[in-house]
Amino acid sequence: MSSKTKAVSLPHVDGRTGLVFPVKAISDLARQHGAFTLLDGAHSAGQIDFRLDSLGCDAYATCLHKWMHGPRGTGFLYIRRDKISQIWPLFATWSDKPDDSIEKFEEVGTVFKALPAAIPDMIAFNRDVGQAEKNARYRYLRHRWASRLAEHKSVVMLTDIAAEPGTCFGAFTVKHMDCETFARVLLQGYDISVKAFAMEEDASMKGIHISTGLANTVQEIDRFVDAALEILEREGR
């Protein structure tokens, strides 16, 4: 990062391993170099507990249909008040709002009103459940499968399940077995779907991504682990 850096865009939470990035430190460093910071909060809003003003970023954008359990097509955008006048949508707008008003980003043409109408119920649901309780459930389910698989000699965990704050995401790789093959056998033989991935930065770095939700049961988690261990034993790994 240098004086030539104009903007820094990064996720708050990695969608594969569940790593929570040190966004406050990164934002502070970017500000020292005069760079604008934008956080992708698709996997943090509703999954981990935080305050926007503690992140230090200039802008934060997220969808609401993932961990907030809202309808698809909804989301929110935060921009620091002193930065709003410097940022504009990529499409032409007929907005007559002042340059320093966040409302200028709301002029998006015809909107399907039923989607935002569901947001109050979404907020009520999240308040009733509680963010701390949601995060505890996510972490419990992740620990239940990860702690068992991590004991197998052929499994290499790519996620530090003891890291704080924790998420529902976990990833691992299997020694001497292709990740795509493992995922395919799991789906075809046990009707369990997991996602095999390769890092964009290095295609040789591959893994299997597991994401648990509030609706997942302990029985479902145990069934996945039993199936995974059975595959490993059958393959002689």
KAQUI-V33999 format. One record per backbone hydrogen bond with DSSP energy under -0.5 kcal/mol. CO is the residue of the C=O (numbers start at 1). NH is the residue of the N-H. E is the energy in kcal/mol with one decimal. If there is no record, write none. Layout:
# KAQUI-V33999
co	nh	e
CO	NH	E
CO	NH	E
This chain:
# KAQUI-V33999
co	nh	e
2	5	-1.6
6	36	-2.4
8	38	-2.7
10	40	-2.2
12	21	-1.8
14	18	-1.4
19	14	-2.9
19	21	-0.7
21	23	-2.4
22	26	-2.0
23	27	-2.8
24	28	-2.4
25	29	-2.1
26	30	-2.5
27	31	-2.4
28	32	-1.7
29	33	-0.9
30	33	-0.8
30	35	-3.0
31	34	-1.5
36	8	-3.2
37	58	-1.2
37	59	-1.7
38	10	-1.9
39	41	-0.8
39	61	-2.3
40	12	-2.5
40	13	-0.5
41	44	-1.3
41	45	-2.0
42	67	-0.5
44	47	-2.0
44	48	-2.1
48	46	-0.5
48	50	-0.6
51	54	-1.8
52	55	-1.6
52	56	-0.6
58	80	-3.0
59	39	-2.5
60	78	-2.9
61	41	-3.3
62	76	-2.0
64	70	-3.2
66	69	-0.8
71	74	-1.0
74	64	-2.1
76	62	-1.9
78	60	-2.5
80	83	-2.4
80	84	-1.0
81	84	-0.6
83	86	-1.5
83	87	-0.6
84	87	-1.4
98	101	-2.0
101	104	-1.5
102	105	-1.6
103	106	-1.8
104	107	-0.5
106	108	-1.6
111	113	-1.1
112	115	-1.6
112	116	-0.6
113	117	-1.4
114	118	-0.6
115	118	-1.6
116	119	-1.2
118	122	-1.8
119	123	-2.7
120	124	-2.3
121	125	-2.4
122	126	-2.2
123	127	-2.2
124	128	-2.4
125	129	-2.3
126	130	-2.7
130	134	-2.3
131	135	-2.6
132	136	-2.1
133	137	-2.0
134	138	-2.5
135	139	-2.5
136	140	-2.2
137	141	-2.3
138	142	-2.1
139	143	-2.7
140	144	-1.9
141	145	-1.5
142	146	-2.9
143	147	-2.1
144	148	-0.5
145	149	-2.3
146	150	-2.5
148	151	-0.9
149	152	-1.9
152	155	-1.4
154	175	-2.9
155	157	-0.5
156	173	-2.4
159	161	-1.1
160	163	-1.5
168	212	-0.8
170	210	-3.1
171	158	-2.8
171	159	-0.9
172	208	-2.8
173	156	-2.8
174	177	-1.3
178	182	-2.3
179	183	-2.4
180	184	-2.2
181	185	-2.6
182	186	-2.1
183	187	-1.9
184	188	-2.9
185	189	-2.5
186	190	-1.3
186	192	-1.5
187	191	-1.4
192	194	-0.6
194	196	-0.6
195	209	-3.7
197	207	-2.2
202	199	-0.6
202	205	-2.1
204	206	-1.0
205	199	-2.8
207	197	-2.6
208	172	-1.6
209	195	-1.6
210	170	-1.9
213	216	-1.3
217	221	-1.8
218	222	-2.6
219	223	-2.1
220	224	-2.0
221	225	-2.2
222	226	-2.7
223	227	-2.1
224	228	-2.7
225	229	-2.7
226	230	-2.0
227	231	-2.2
228	232	-2.1
229	233	-2.4
230	234	-2.5
231	235	-2.2
232	237	-2.9
233	236	-0.9
